[in-house]
Amino acid sequence: MTQRIATADVEETVVYIEKITGLDFTKEKDLEDKKPVKWLGTTGRKEDPDGTFERNSSGDLDLSVDANEVNKKEFADKLISQYGKENVKLSGDNVHWKVPIKGDPGNGFVQADFMFSANPKFQQGSMIGGQGEFRGEHRHIILSSIARARGMKYSPKHGLLNPQTDELLPNGNDWNTIAKELLGQSATVKDIRSVDNILNYIKKLPNYEELIAGARETLGRQGIELPKANQLESYTPGSIGWMRRMIDLVK
């Protein structure tokens, strides 16, 4: 009933969705890739020079909705009244709509997933698509492994939690805090955006293998091998690398 959507068709389709729903999904842009922050995962971001449709398309449109501003049931009821129950479904925190690509049924249909969250900023940072061989879920597996090694619990939906009570730790749903607590005090949000960034940061730490032990086991069952620690890298006292390492070791 629905199909993949070419990256080139995403923006026009989202503009059509905005006209129907009255919501904005494009105004605020990500500082890194300049794409709308409300486009979650790989939505509108799959652009590979090989030119193949698979690597230049998305299976659906994942869109962030602030649950503090939009009532999910009312939102769904409005779509159902216009397009029928057969085209609009609810599941958990999401509303799914079979939307015509670029607003024209002649182009086929793609599934739009409206993902409601009371903390959309955390959601947007959590649902970052993968790069290269790593998918978004692999990033969460690695973050969870690091959190366990540091005596915390990581949840892709909530952030850093107390492992005994599941209570949110102070500022545990702020990505700046998560970066510093999991990677080190000199880490920034940029260092935690992708698997490669995370590994490049922590592989210089003396407890690297301990931090990724859980992830190495989990991903290994999927045939994914994480890199070994860079044993050859040295730090000259007083250098930037040496100072950052000292900062990260002292908390």
RATA-V465460 format. One record per pair of residues at least 4 apart in sequence whose ideal C-beta (glycine too) atoms are under 6 Angstrom apart, sorted by the first residue. I is the first residue (numbers start at 1). J is the second residue. Records with the same first field share a line. If there is no record, write none. Layout:
I->J / J
This chain:
2->98 / 109 / 110 / 111
3->108
4->57 / 59
5->9 / 57 / 58 / 101 / 110
6->57
7->46 / 47 / 56
9->13 / 101 / 102
10->44
12->102
13->101 / 102
14->25
16->103
17->21
18->25
25->38 / 63
26->36
28->37
29->34
30->35 / 37
35->39 / 44 / 45
37->124
38->63 / 64
39->43 / 44
40->62 / 64 / 127
41->62 / 127 / 129
42->46 / 58 / 129
43->58 / 61 / 62
45->129
46->56
48->55 / 56
50->55
53->57
60->111 / 113
61->112
62->113
63->114
64->115 / 120 / 123 / 124
65->70 / 114 / 116
66->120
67->116 / 117 / 118
68->118
70->75
72->116
76->90 / 95
79->83 / 88 / 97
80->85 / 88
83->87 / 88
87->98
88->97
89->96
90->95
93->116
94->113 / 115
95->114
96->111 / 113
97->112
98->109
99->112
100->104 / 105 / 109
101->107 / 108 / 110
102->107
117->123
119->173
120->124
122->173
125->175
126->156
128->193
129->136
130->134 / 135 / 136
131->194
134->138 / 195
138->195
139->195
140->156
141->215 / 218
142->198 / 215
143->154
144->154
145->212 / 214 / 215
146->182 / 211
147->152 / 153 / 154
148->214
149->210 / 211
152->160
153->161 / 163
155->161
159->172 / 173
160->169 / 172 / 178
161->166 / 168
162->167
168->172
171->177
175->189
176->189
177->181
178->182
179->183 / 187 / 188 / 189 / 191 / 192
180->185 / 187
183->187 / 191 / 201 / 202
184->248
185->247
186->244 / 247
187->191
191->197 / 201
192->198
193->197
199->203
202->208 / 211
203->208 / 229 / 230
207->211
208->229
212->216 / 226
215->219
216->220 / 226
219->224
235->241 / 242 / 245
237->242
